[in-house]
């Protein structure tokens, strides 16, 4: 078996110094009968090729809401 394995940290297309994800000032609010409830305010991050990022925090601080917002899948929350 003689196969070349690409280093996962090596980008396959695009500039090598371009972020794979860049988020600036993400804010998410939920609207209820009682009004607007801000859930996440001004979340920002940049992830470069080869980097890993973890989101940590206390229960209820918005980790899952941020993750679902990044994936644009907030339809089933609450």
C-alpha positions as CSV (number, residue, x, y, z in Angstrom):
1,X,0.0,0.0,0.0
2,X,1.6,3.2,-1.2
3,X,-0.7,6.1,-0.8
4,X,0.0,9.7,-0.2
5,X,-1.8,11.1,2.8
6,X,-2.5,14.9,2.9
7,X,-1.8,16.7,6.1
8,X,-5.3,17.8,7.3
9,X,-3.7,21.1,8.4
10,X,-2.8,21.9,4.8
11,X,-5.5,23.8,2.9
12,X,-6.6,22.4,-0.4
13,X,-7.8,25.6,-2.0
14,X,-7.8,29.3,-1.3
15,X,-5.1,31.4,0.3
16,X,-3.1,29.6,2.9
17,X,-3.4,32.5,5.4
18,X,-7.2,32.9,5.0
19,X,-9.4,31.9,7.9
20,X,-11.7,28.9,7.5
21,X,-14.3,30.6,9.6
22,X,-14.5,34.2,10.7
23,X,-17.3,35.6,12.9
24,X,-17.6,39.1,14.0
25,X,-20.2,40.5,16.5
26,X,-22.6,37.6,16.3
27,X,-25.7,38.5,18.3
28,X,-28.8,36.2,18.7
29,X,-32.1,37.1,20.3
30,X,-35.3,35.2,20.8
31,X,-38.7,36.8,20.5
32,X,-41.5,35.8,22.8
33,X,-44.9,37.2,23.7
34,X,-43.2,39.2,26.4
35,X,-40.6,40.7,24.0
36,X,-37.1,40.2,22.8
37,X,-34.7,38.1,24.9
38,X,-31.0,38.6,24.0
39,X,-29.2,35.2,24.2
40,X,-25.8,36.0,22.7
41,X,-24.2,39.4,22.3
42,X,-21.2,40.3,20.2
43,X,-19.5,36.9,19.9
44,X,-16.4,37.0,17.6
45,X,-13.8,34.4,16.6
46,X,-11.4,33.5,13.8
47,X,-10.2,29.9,13.1
48,X,-7.3,29.5,10.8
49,X,-6.4,26.3,8.8
50,X,-4.9,23.7,11.1
51,X,-6.4,25.3,14.2
52,X,-9.0,23.8,16.5
53,X,-11.3,25.9,18.7
54,X,-13.4,24.9,21.7
55,X,-16.2,26.9,23.2
56,X,-16.4,26.6,27.0
57,X,-18.5,28.3,29.6
58,X,-21.1,27.9,32.3
59,X,-24.4,26.1,31.8
60,X,-26.8,28.4,30.0
61,X,-24.1,30.9,28.8
62,X,-24.9,30.4,25.1
63,X,-22.4,27.7,23.8
64,X,-25.1,25.7,22.0
65,X,-26.8,28.8,20.7
66,X,-23.6,30.1,19.2
67,X,-22.8,26.7,17.6
68,X,-26.3,26.4,16.1
69,X,-26.1,30.0,14.9
70,X,-22.9,29.3,13.2
71,X,-24.6,26.3,11.4
72,X,-27.7,28.5,10.8
73,X,-29.9,25.9,12.5
74,X,-31.7,27.9,15.2
75,X,-35.2,26.8,14.0
76,X,-35.7,24.1,16.7
77,X,-34.5,25.9,19.9
78,X,-36.8,26.5,22.8
